[in-house]
């Protein structure tokens, strides 16, 4: 029984950590896209002047 509980907890932990990693990657991609958009907007603004 304890082994089963241990395995269950382990699976839950792995799932949670994978979800966290995915979230981190998601936020990282959003940050990169935002910074790229900002730089392209400033570049466009600079070329317009």
N, C-alpha and C positions, 0 to 999 in steps of 0.2 A: 504493500500500500504506500509506504513513504516514497518508494522509487517512482511509483506512478505519479504521485503529487510532485515530486522533484522534476520528472519529465514534463509534466503539464506546465509547471512554473517556467521551466527552461524554454519551452515552446512559446509561451506567452511573452517571455523576456525577449527572445529572438525576434518575434513579430513586432514588438514595441520598438526595439532598436532599429529594425529595418524601416519601420514607419518614420522614425525620427530622421534616419539618413535620407529617406525619400523627401521628407519635408525640407531638410537642410538643402538638398540639391535643388528642390523647387524654388526656395527663396533665393538661392544663389543665382539660378537662371534668371529669375525676375530682376534681381539686382543688376546683373550684367545687361539685360535688355534695357532696363531703365537708364543705366549709365550710357549705353550706346545711343539710345534715343536722345538723351540730353546733349551728348557731344555732337550728334548729327544736327540737332536743332540749333545749337550755338554756331556750328560751322555754316549752316544755311543762313543764319542771321548775319554772320560775318561776311559772307559772300554777297548778301543783298546790299550792304552798305556801300 
